[in-house]
Amino acid sequence: MPSEPQPSRRTHVGVVGGGQLARMMGEVAHDVGVHLTVLATSPEDAAVATCDAFVVGESRDAAALARLADAVDVVTFDHELVELAQIVELERRVAVRPSAAALAFAVDKAHQRRHLEAAGIAVPRYVIVGDDDDAAIAAFLAGLDGPPVVKAARGGYDGRGVVFPFDAASTTEAIEAIAGTAVLEERLDLRGELSQVLVRSVTGEVALYPLVTTLQREGMCVETVYPAPEQYANDAAALAMRIAELSGVVGILAVELFVTDAGLLVNEVALRPHNTGHWTIEGAATSQFANHLRAVSGQSLGSTAPLADAAVMVNVVGASEPGSIAAASAVAGAHVHDYGKSWRPKRKLGHVTVVGPDAGAAHVTAWESARAYGTGTREA
């Protein structure tokens, strides 16, 4: 098990969060000249097994953040569950990438929606409300053809903080349950969903990964497929580039997109390695994890070129009973990634990626392996 941080001639990167994203950063850190320390909630966190060192503490604990900052050259993140005011203070002690100003686009959905809309970037119709904004809520609902979507402005993740009410009364209940600022949005008739991942360096250099299609179930990504339909590639790339410039992100930026009859709309953004980019570990010349660490440590970016004609990634979310990692790994062509977590129903336990010449064949193999692993998600 790693010890407390020790001096290193490598660039010393600290990660706020000890989850699976930090774990996968740890797997490639030495390959890109990085010494990795994570701020973990406990020594049992997933990333502790792959990092060089760890600091124990919560991501919203100012003293723990200060201990991490004092041990590293630069701080980055594996989730958005932070207090922006604390990150602003952290920037006084150490380089923070992405910055607090950039991170606000992912931490605060109200901030994100307002700034994207002001920049002319298409988003769903929305209104920012609190639980006492009855008139604004009623006026917005009156302008919709159906029920809305309610999102907590802060703290949502993997479907948490997102509610799909069915009428005005349940909408009000959902907003009251959030007990804070909420984003009330129109519920769209979707033709599909896409994700555009890019990486941006400290000098503003940008490299785009290939566009992928995604399948969502209960607010969580179930499957990612490369390649996406070529007809959307240029628009998706342009949107992501504009958001990268607007936010000033350094590191990975993932832009989740809705495909509608009216064109592409921005659903969410993340300023960290993202679930929809996991396929790049086997499917691209430089994985999103390696490129994120290269970017935040001040290095030039690696190639994002695909290594195969097709790739399919399937998330493994705990079913009612545990499966077998050994059986999943025995499926020919499947690359199984275990996050080192104990099994629990509906818990994200790992993912499976298959690359090859044909997306249809890769889909079959990936789901065969994921089912053997014990996923509780439904196949597309």
C-alpha positions as CSV (number, residue, x, y, z in Angstrom):
1,M,0.0,0.0,0.0
2,P,1.4,3.5,-0.8
3,S,2.8,5.6,1.9
4,E,2.4,9.3,2.6
5,P,3.9,11.4,-0.3
6,Q,7.7,11.1,-0.9
7,P,9.9,13.5,-3.0
8,S,10.2,12.6,-6.7
9,R,11.9,14.0,-9.7
10,R,8.8,13.3,-11.7
11,T,6.1,16.0,-12.0
12,H,4.0,15.5,-8.8
13,V,0.3,15.5,-9.6
14,G,-2.3,15.4,-6.9
15,V,-5.9,14.1,-7.6
16,V,-8.9,15.2,-5.5
17,G,-10.8,12.0,-5.2
18,G,-9.7,8.4,-4.9
19,G,-12.3,6.7,-7.2
20,Q,-12.0,4.7,-10.3
21,L,-10.9,7.6,-12.5
22,A,-8.0,8.3,-10.3
23,R,-7.3,4.6,-10.2
24,M,-7.0,4.6,-14.0
25,M,-4.8,7.7,-13.9
26,G,-2.5,5.8,-11.5
27,E,-2.2,2.9,-14.0
28,V,-0.6,5.2,-16.6
29,A,1.1,7.9,-14.4
30,H,4.6,6.5,-14.6
31,D,4.4,6.1,-18.4
32,V,3.9,9.8,-18.7
33,G,6.4,10.9,-16.1
34,V,4.0,11.7,-13.3
35,H,4.2,10.8,-9.6
36,L,0.6,10.5,-8.4
37,T,-0.9,11.3,-5.0
38,V,-4.6,11.1,-4.4
39,L,-6.8,12.6,-1.7
40,A,-8.7,9.5,-0.7
41,T,-11.6,9.2,1.8
42,S,-9.9,6.1,3.2
43,P,-7.0,3.7,2.5
44,E,-9.6,1.4,0.9
45,D,-10.5,3.8,-1.9
46,A,-10.1,2.3,-5.4
47,A,-7.2,4.6,-6.5
48,V,-5.0,3.8,-3.5
49,A,-4.0,0.5,-5.2
50,T,-2.4,2.3,-8.2
51,C,-1.2,5.6,-6.9
52,D,2.3,6.4,-5.5
53,A,1.0,8.0,-2.4
54,F,-2.2,9.2,-0.7
55,V,-3.6,11.7,1.7
56,V,-6.7,10.8,3.7
57,G,-9.4,13.4,3.8
58,E,-12.7,14.5,2.3
59,S,-12.8,16.6,-0.9
60,R,-14.6,19.4,0.9
61,D,-12.2,19.5,3.8
62,A,-10.1,22.6,3.4
63,A,-7.3,21.2,5.7
64,A,-7.1,18.0,3.7
65,L,-6.9,20.0,0.4
66,A,-4.1,22.0,1.9
67,R,-2.2,18.9,2.8
68,L,-2.5,17.6,-0.7
69,A,-1.5,20.9,-2.2
70,D,1.6,21.1,0.0
71,A,2.7,17.7,-1.3
72,V,2.4,18.2,-5.0
73,D,3.2,20.5,-8.0
74,V,-0.3,20.6,-9.5
75,V,-3.8,19.5,-8.4
76,T,-6.5,17.9,-10.6
77,F,-9.8,16.1,-10.0
78,D,-11.6,12.8,-10.5
79,H,-15.0,14.2,-9.7
80,E,-16.9,17.5,-9.4
81,L,-18.1,17.1,-5.8
82,V,-16.0,20.1,-4.5
83,E,-16.7,23.5,-3.0
84,L,-15.6,26.1,-5.6
85,A,-14.7,28.7,-2.9
86,Q,-12.2,26.2,-1.4
87,I,-10.7,25.5,-4.9
88,V,-10.2,29.3,-5.3
89,E,-8.3,29.3,-2.0
90,L,-6.3,26.2,-3.2
91,E,-5.1,28.1,-6.2
92,R,-3.2,30.4,-3.9
93,R,-1.1,27.5,-2.8
94,V,-0.6,25.4,-5.9
95,A,-1.4,25.1,-9.6
96,V,-4.9,23.8,-10.1
97,R,-5.9,22.3,-13.5
98,P,-8.6,22.7,-14.4
99,S,-9.0,26.0,-12.6
100,A,-11.8,26.9,-10.2
101,A,-13.3,29.2,-12.9
102,A,-13.2,26.3,-15.5
103,L,-14.4,23.7,-13.0
104,A,-17.5,25.9,-12.3
105,F,-19.0,24.6,-15.6
106,A,-19.1,21.1,-14.2
107,V,-19.7,21.8,-10.5
108,D,-22.7,24.2,-11.0
109,K,-25.2,23.3,-13.7
110,A,-26.9,26.7,-13.3
111,H,-23.6,28.4,-14.1
112,Q,-23.1,26.1,-17.0
113,R,-26.5,26.7,-18.5
114,R,-26.3,30.5,-18.2
115,H,-22.8,30.8,-19.6
116,L,-23.4,28.4,-22.5
117,E,-26.6,30.1,-23.5
118,A,-24.9,33.5,-23.3
119,A,-22.2,32.3,-25.6
120,G,-24.9,31.2,-28.2
121,I,-24.3,27.5,-27.5
122,A,-27.6,25.5,-27.9
123,V,-29.0,23.9,-24.7
124,P,-32.5,22.6,-23.8
125,R,-35.0,25.3,-22.7
126,Y,-34.5,25.8,-19.0
127,V,-35.2,28.0,-16.0
128,I,-33.1,28.3,-12.8
129,V,-35.4,28.1,-9.7
130,G,-35.5,27.5,-6.0
131,D,-38.3,25.9,-4.0
132,D,-40.0,29.2,-3.4
133,D,-40.1,30.3,-7.1
134,D,-43.7,29.1,-7.7
135,A,-44.6,31.7,-10.3
136,A,-41.5,31.0,-12.4
137,I,-42.1,27.2,-12.1
138,A,-45.7,27.6,-13.2
139,A,-44.8,29.8,-16.1
140,F,-42.2,27.5,-17.4
141,L,-44.4,24.4,-17.1
142,A,-47.2,26.2,-19.0
143,G,-44.9,26.6,-22.0
144,L,-44.0,22.9,-22.3
145,D,-45.8,20.3,-24.2
146,G,-45.1,17.6,-21.6
147,P,-43.4,17.0,-18.2
148,P,-40.0,18.5,-17.5
149,V,-36.7,17.3,-16.1
150,V,-35.5,18.6,-12.7
151,K,-31.8,18.7,-12.0
152,A,-29.9,19.7,-8.8
153,A,-27.6,22.6,-9.8
154,R,-24.9,21.0,-7.6
155,G,-24.0,17.5,-6.4
156,G,-25.6,15.4,-9.1
157,Y,-23.6,12.5,-10.5
158,D,-24.4,9.3,-12.5
159,G,-28.1,9.9,-12.4
160,R,-28.2,11.2,-8.9
161,G,-29.8,14.7,-8.5
162,V,-31.9,14.2,-11.7
163,V,-35.7,13.6,-11.4
164,F,-38.3,13.0,-14.1
165,P,-41.6,14.2,-12.7
166,F,-44.9,13.5,-14.3
167,D,-47.0,16.6,-13.5
168,A,-46.8,20.0,-11.8
169,A,-47.3,18.6,-8.3
170,S,-44.4,16.1,-8.6
171,T,-42.3,18.8,-10.2
172,T,-42.7,21.0,-7.1
173,E,-42.0,18.1,-4.9
174,A,-38.8,17.3,-6.7
175,I,-37.6,20.9,-6.5
176,E,-38.4,21.1,-2.8
177,A,-36.5,17.8,-2.2
178,I,-33.3,19.3,-3.8
179,A,-33.4,22.0,-1.1
180,G,-31.3,24.4,-3.2
181,T,-31.0,25.7,-6.6
182,A,-32.5,23.6,-9.4
183,V,-32.4,23.6,-13.1
184,L,-35.8,23.0,-14.6
185,E,-35.5,21.8,-18.2
186,E,-37.7,20.7,-21.1
187,R,-37.8,16.9,-21.6
188,L,-36.8,16.3,-25.2
189,D,-37.7,13.7,-27.8
190,L,-34.2,12.4,-28.6
191,R,-32.9,10.7,-31.7
192,G,-29.8,9.7,-29.8
193,E,-27.0,10.8,-27.6
194,L,-23.3,11.5,-28.4
195,S,-20.2,12.4,-26.5
196,Q,-17.3,14.5,-27.7
197,V,-14.1,14.2,-25.6
198,L,-11.1,16.5,-26.2
199,V,-8.0,17.4,-24.3
200,R,-6.5,20.9,-23.9
201,S,-3.0,21.7,-22.8
202,V,-1.7,24.6,-20.7
203,T,-0.6,26.4,-23.9
204,G,-4.1,26.0,-25.5
205,E,-3.2,23.1,-27.8
206,V,-6.3,21.0,-28.4
207,A,-6.7,17.4,-29.5
208,L,-10.1,15.8,-30.3
209,Y,-10.9,12.2,-29.7
210,P,-13.3,10.5,-32.2
211,L,-17.0,11.2,-31.5
212,V,-18.9,8.3,-29.9
213,T,-22.5,7.4,-29.4
214,T,-23.8,6.6,-25.9
215,L,-26.6,4.7,-24.4
216,Q,-28.0,5.9,-21.1
217,R,-30.1,4.0,-18.5
218,E,-31.4,5.7,-15.4
219,G,-29.0,8.6,-15.9
220,M,-26.0,6.4,-16.2
221,C,-24.0,5.6,-19.3
222,V,-24.4,1.9,-20.2
223,E,-22.6,1.6,-23.5
224,T,-20.3,3.7,-25.7
225,V,-19.7,3.0,-29.4
226,Y,-17.1,4.2,-31.8
227,P,-17.5,5.2,-34.5
228,A,-20.5,7.6,-34.3
229,P,-22.5,8.7,-37.4
230,E,-20.1,10.8,-39.4
231,Q,-22.9,13.4,-40.1
232,Y,-22.6,14.8,-36.5
233,A,-18.8,14.9,-36.3
234,N,-18.1,18.5,-37.4
235,D,-20.9,20.0,-35.3
236,A,-19.9,18.1,-32.2
237,A,-16.3,19.0,-32.6
238,A,-17.1,22.7,-33.1
239,L,-19.3,22.7,-30.0
240,A,-16.7,21.1,-27.8
241,M,-13.9,23.4,-29.1
242,R,-16.1,26.5,-28.2
243,I,-16.8,25.2,-24.7
244,A,-13.1,24.4,-24.2
245,E,-12.2,28.0,-25.1
246,L,-15.1,29.5,-23.1
247,S,-14.2,27.5,-20.0
248,G,-10.4,27.7,-20.3
249,V,-10.1,24.0,-19.4
250,V,-6.8,22.3,-19.0
251,G,-7.0,18.5,-19.2
252,I,-9.9,16.4,-20.5
253,L,-13.2,18.0,-21.4
254,A,-16.2,15.7,-22.2
255,V,-19.3,17.2,-23.8
256,E,-22.5,15.0,-23.7
257,L,-24.8,15.9,-26.5
258,F,-28.5,15.4,-27.3
259,V,-29.4,14.6,-30.9
260,T,-32.7,16.2,-31.8
261,D,-34.6,17.0,-34.9
262,A,-33.4,20.6,-34.4
263,G,-29.7,19.6,-34.2
264,L,-27.3,19.0,-31.4
265,L,-27.9,20.4,-27.9
266,V,-25.5,20.3,-25.0
267,N,-26.6,18.1,-22.1
268,E,-23.7,18.1,-19.7
269,V,-20.0,18.8,-19.5
270,A,-17.3,17.2,-17.4
271,L,-13.8,18.6,-16.9
272,R,-12.0,15.4,-16.1
273,P,-11.6,11.9,-17.6
274,H,-15.0,10.7,-18.5
275,N,-16.9,7.4,-18.7
276,T,-17.5,7.9,-22.4
277,G,-13.8,8.1,-23.0
278,H,-12.8,4.8,-21.3
279,W,-12.7,3.0,-24.7
280,T,-9.6,5.1,-25.5
281,I,-7.5,2.9,-23.1
282,E,-7.4,0.2,-25.8
283,G,-8.9,2.1,-28.7
284,A,-6.7,5.2,-29.1
285,A,-3.0,5.9,-29.4
286,T,-3.0,7.9,-26.2
287,S,-5.8,7.2,-23.6
288,Q,-7.8,10.0,-22.1
289,F,-6.1,9.2,-18.7
290,A,-2.6,9.6,-20.1
291,N,-3.5,12.7,-22.0
292,H,-5.2,14.3,-19.0
293,L,-2.0,13.8,-16.9
294,R,0.2,15.1,-19.8
295,A,-2.0,18.2,-20.0
296,V,-2.2,19.1,-16.3
297,S,1.5,18.4,-15.8
298,G,2.4,20.9,-18.6
299,Q,3.5,18.4,-21.3
300,S,2.6,18.3,-25.0
301,L,-0.4,16.1,-25.9
302,G,-0.3,12.6,-27.2
303,S,-2.0,11.4,-30.4
304,T,-5.8,10.8,-30.1
305,A,-5.9,8.7,-33.3
306,P,-8.1,5.5,-33.1
307,L,-6.2,2.2,-33.2
308,A,-9.1,0.2,-34.7
309,D,-12.1,0.7,-37.0
310,A,-14.5,0.1,-34.1
311,A,-14.7,0.0,-30.3
312,V,-17.5,-0.8,-27.8
313,M,-17.3,-0.1,-24.1
314,V,-19.9,-1.5,-21.7
315,N,-20.2,-0.4,-18.1
316,V,-20.5,-3.1,-15.4
317,V,-23.1,-2.1,-12.8
318,G,-23.8,-4.6,-10.0
319,A,-26.7,-6.9,-10.6
320,S,-28.8,-8.6,-7.9
321,E,-26.0,-11.2,-7.5
322,P,-22.2,-10.9,-8.2
323,G,-20.7,-12.3,-11.3
324,S,-17.3,-13.6,-12.2
325,I,-14.4,-11.4,-13.3
326,A,-12.5,-14.5,-14.3
327,A,-15.4,-15.6,-16.6
328,A,-15.6,-12.1,-18.0
329,S,-11.8,-12.0,-18.7
330,A,-12.1,-15.4,-20.4
331,V,-14.2,-14.0,-23.2
332,A,-11.8,-13.7,-26.2
333,G,-11.2,-10.1,-27.2
334,A,-12.6,-8.6,-24.1
335,H,-10.5,-6.1,-22.1
336,V,-11.9,-6.2,-18.5
337,H,-11.3,-3.3,-16.1
338,D,-12.1,-4.0,-12.5
339,Y,-12.3,-0.9,-10.2
340,G,-11.4,-2.8,-7.1
341,K,-14.8,-2.2,-5.4
342,S,-16.8,-4.6,-3.4
343,W,-20.0,-5.9,-5.2
344,R,-23.2,-4.1,-4.5
345,P,-26.4,-3.9,-6.6
346,K,-26.4,-0.8,-8.9
347,R,-22.8,0.0,-8.0
348,K,-20.4,0.7,-10.9
349,L,-17.9,-2.1,-10.6
350,G,-15.9,-1.8,-13.8
351,H,-16.1,-1.8,-17.6
352,V,-15.4,-4.0,-20.6
353,T,-14.0,-2.8,-23.9
354,V,-13.7,-4.6,-27.2
355,V,-11.9,-3.2,-30.2
356,G,-11.9,-4.6,-33.7
357,P,-12.9,-4.2,-37.4
358,D,-16.7,-4.2,-36.8
359,A,-18.8,-2.5,-34.2
360,G,-21.6,-5.1,-34.3
361,A,-19.2,-7.9,-33.5
362,A,-17.6,-5.8,-30.8
363,H,-21.0,-5.1,-29.3
364,V,-21.8,-8.9,-29.0
365,T,-18.4,-9.7,-27.4
366,A,-18.5,-6.8,-25.0
367,W,-22.0,-7.6,-23.7
368,E,-21.1,-11.3,-23.4
369,S,-18.2,-10.4,-21.1
370,A,-20.2,-7.8,-19.2
371,R,-22.9,-10.3,-18.5
372,A,-20.3,-12.8,-17.2
373,Y,-18.9,-10.1,-15.0
374,G,-22.4,-9.6,-13.5
375,T,-23.8,-6.4,-14.9
376,G,-27.3,-5.5,-14.0
377,T,-27.8,-3.2,-17.0
378,R,-29.9,-4.1,-20.0
379,E,-28.3,-4.6,-23.4
380,A,-29.0,-2.1,-26.2
